[in-house]
Amino acid sequence: MEIQTRRAGTILAVSDVERSVEFYSQRLGFEVEALYDDPPYATMVHSGTRLSLAEQGHAAEDRPGVTMAVPADPSRLSAILVLEVEDCLEAYERLRLEGVSFLAEPYSPPWGGHRCFALDPDWYLIELEQPA
């Protein structure tokens, strides 16, 4: 039996919700859907995808035993946010000029397309991918 889903998304633990909302909205074009104060939390949308930002360290009754935290070692991540873009090279240049940090310059794999990895304020990786 298939689960009927309306949209997919993810929740990232962040150190400062306000700073992350500014980054994802101003730099990457996410729209704020909802903001909450206690605990700080935001829900954002882009291209039918939901991205939620939860301030790290807050327990929740519905996820007992799990406390969300920003990765302790940004060189060891278990997930990467992927954004498929029309023009990776243009996105890279624009974001770089706006002060966004990248791991390296865009890569053009032998099978075509381009990709690069941006860093958000908590050092999560965001892959900007232009398919072949």
Steps between C-alpha positions, in 0.01 A plus 500: 500500500635842402505787748328805353747788532433866422863616507840398633736695719764493765576658837846640571626580848649849493681716753305818414160470329483868406843491334415180312162636385681804360753279319246262346257776401740770384765280340307196375148627445309299761174661614411512869184303564494524881712631788478392864666645811494235773707313406632690197392320183426591139335326209604609151403385151665497160391321182251283689753392763478582871809593702455542873761659725498401867719668759730231634472360850123501548327177594156417361237274655433327169866400444605366840869443549600708196650846530591669177846655472713672241766253378797503736740434213402667171738271311281201596139553390226244463290705257537764228224731380481482118356785294464439128570830323467624144853643484748376758785722381286815523365399842851434625627838382204693641513327839878531520472876440238514778750345742378140502782253568564202271715190539647547151424647160227329293577153370401380153484118504575303182131408460401868477340766712661690787492492878652679796461492876404809697516527878216636711561691827529172697723340234234272354582419138264616228563342163406725211450257214439569132419166337643410161 
